Amino acid sequence: MEATFGQVEFTNGAGALKNRIRLADGPLDLTWQHCGVTSEFLGDFFALQRVEKGGDYNEARHSIGYLTNELLENALKFRHGNGITLEASLDGASFEIRISNVITQETAGKFQALLAELTTRDPGELLIERIEENAENMNSSGSGLGLLTLMSDYGARLGWRFQPATEPDTMRLETYAALEIV
């Protein structure tokens, strides 16, 4: 069943600078290192373009890299086979990215329950609550701290779309993020 949480539409125009990357399993499995390298590449690529329009290179590189890495690590951690596709664009100071991957229906159900809370509460308040909960329970996981940090500290607008995938008991997950870059 299709479900949507948060903002799932791109607003960057046709003239935006765009980049599309597909990370696919092959002889070398996808690993955490792929997240870092890909995030750094996109951070550099778009930060250089932002500088041409008077932006701050270091701020743009860091913000884009952090956002991309956080979302890409989640996609890698929870994916069910297949690869991961990233589509990113920069239009003026507006950076947008969509990350697509396949997850199991069980994972989708758990994630949707978390998103129902993350998208209806104040991210700053919820971030503090989750930090306190994690401090009390060191074995806690899946608290959404990374997503809450993006929303609270970086002002990222996030969204998720779940759609049935072709393989039985799987869902296609598209994660959307938009960020204003200085």
C-alpha positions in Angstrom: 0.0 0.0 0.0 1.3 3.4 -0.9 2.0 5.9 1.9 3.5 9.3 2.1 5.1 11.3 4.9 6.4 14.9 4.8 7.3 16.8 1.7 7.8 14.6 -1.4 7.9 17.0 -4.3 10.8 18.7 -5.9 10.6 22.4 -6.4 13.9 23.1 -8.3 13.3 24.3 -11.8 14.2 22.8 -15.2 17.4 25.0 -15.2 18.7 23.5 -12.0 22.1 21.8 -12.0 21.4 18.1 -11.7 23.3 14.9 -10.9 22.2 11.3 -10.8 24.2 8.4 -9.3 23.3 4.7 -9.2 25.1 2.6 -6.6 24.8 -1.0 -7.6 25.9 -4.3 -6.0 28.4 -6.1 -8.1 31.6 -8.0 -7.4 32.2 -5.5 -4.6 29.3 -5.2 -2.1 28.1 -1.8 -1.3 29.7 -0.7 2.0 29.8 2.3 4.4 32.8 3.6 2.5 30.6 4.1 -0.6 28.3 6.4 1.5 31.2 8.6 2.5 32.8 8.8 -1.0 29.5 9.5 -2.7 28.5 12.2 -0.1 31.9 13.9 -0.4 31.6 13.9 -4.2 28.2 15.4 -4.2 29.2 17.9 -1.5 32.2 19.1 -3.6 30.3 19.0 -6.9 27.4 21.2 -5.7 29.5 23.4 -3.4 31.7 24.5 -6.3 28.6 25.5 -8.2 27.3 27.4 -5.2 30.5 29.4 -4.9 30.1 30.6 -8.4 26.9 32.3 -7.2 28.4 33.8 -4.1 27.9 31.0 -1.6 30.2 29.7 1.1 32.1 26.7 -0.2 32.8 25.1 3.2 29.2 25.6 4.5 27.7 24.2 1.3 30.1 21.2 1.1 29.5 20.3 4.7 25.7 20.7 4.7 25.2 18.8 1.4 27.7 16.1 2.4 26.2 15.6 5.9 22.6 15.4 4.6 23.5 13.1 1.8 25.6 10.8 4.0 22.9 10.5 6.7 20.2 9.6 4.1 22.5 7.3 2.1 23.6 5.4 5.2 20.0 4.8 6.1 19.3 3.5 2.6 22.3 1.2 2.7 21.5 -0.1 6.2 17.9 -0.9 5.6 17.9 -1.8 1.9 16.7 -5.2 0.6 19.0 -6.2 -2.3 19.1 -4.1 -5.4 21.0 -0.8 -5.6 20.4 2.7 -4.5 19.7 5.7 -6.8 20.5 9.3 -5.8 19.1 12.2 -7.8 20.3 15.7 -6.6 19.8 19.2 -7.9 20.9 22.7 -7.0 18.9 25.7 -8.1 20.3 28.9 -6.7 20.6 28.2 -2.9 18.1 25.3 -3.0 19.6 21.8 -2.8 17.2 18.9 -3.3 17.9 15.1 -3.2 15.9 12.0 -3.7 17.3 8.6 -2.7 15.5 5.5 -3.9 15.9 1.9 -2.7 13.9 -1.2 -1.9 13.1 -2.4 1.6 11.1 -5.3 3.1 7.5 -4.7 4.1 8.4 -5.4 7.7 11.1 -2.7 7.6 8.6 -0.3 5.9 6.0 -0.9 8.7 8.5 -0.1 11.4 9.8 3.0 9.6 6.3 4.3 8.9 5.5 4.1 12.6 8.7 6.1 13.4 7.9 8.6 10.7 4.3 9.1 11.9 5.9 10.5 15.1 8.8 12.4 13.5 6.6 14.3 11.1 3.9 15.3 13.6 6.0 16.6 16.5 8.5 19.5 16.9 11.9 18.1 15.7 13.8 20.1 18.3 11.8 18.8 21.2 11.8 15.2 19.9 15.6 15.4 19.3 16.2 16.2 23.0 13.8 13.5 24.1 15.5 10.9 22.0 19.0 11.9 23.1 17.9 11.5 26.7 16.2 8.1 26.0 19.4 6.9 24.2 21.5 8.0 27.2 19.4 5.9 29.5 19.3 2.9 27.2 22.7 2.4 25.4 21.2 -0.5 23.4 18.6 1.7 21.8 18.5 1.9 18.0 16.2 3.2 15.3 15.4 6.4 17.2 15.6 8.7 14.2 18.4 10.8 15.8 20.0 11.4 12.4 16.8 12.5 10.7 15.9 14.7 13.7 19.3 16.4 13.6 18.8 17.1 9.9 15.4 18.7 10.6 16.3 20.5 13.8 19.9 21.7 13.3 20.0 22.0 9.5 16.4 23.0 8.7 16.1 20.2 6.2 12.6 19.5 4.8 12.2 15.7 4.6 9.7 13.4 3.0 9.2 9.7 2.3 7.1 7.8 -0.3 6.5 4.1 0.1 5.2 2.2 -3.0 4.8 -1.6 -3.7 7.9 -3.0 -5.4 8.0 -5.8 -8.0 9.5 -8.4 -5.7 7.0 -10.0 -3.2 7.0 -8.5 0.3 9.0 -5.5 -0.6 8.4 -1.7 -0.9 10.2 1.0 -3.0 11.2 3.8 -0.6 11.9 7.3 -1.9 13.4 9.6 0.6 13.2 13.3 -0.3 15.2 16.2 1.3 15.4 19.9 0.6 17.9 22.3 2.1 18.7 26.0 1.7 22.5 26.4 1.2 24.3 29.5 2.4 
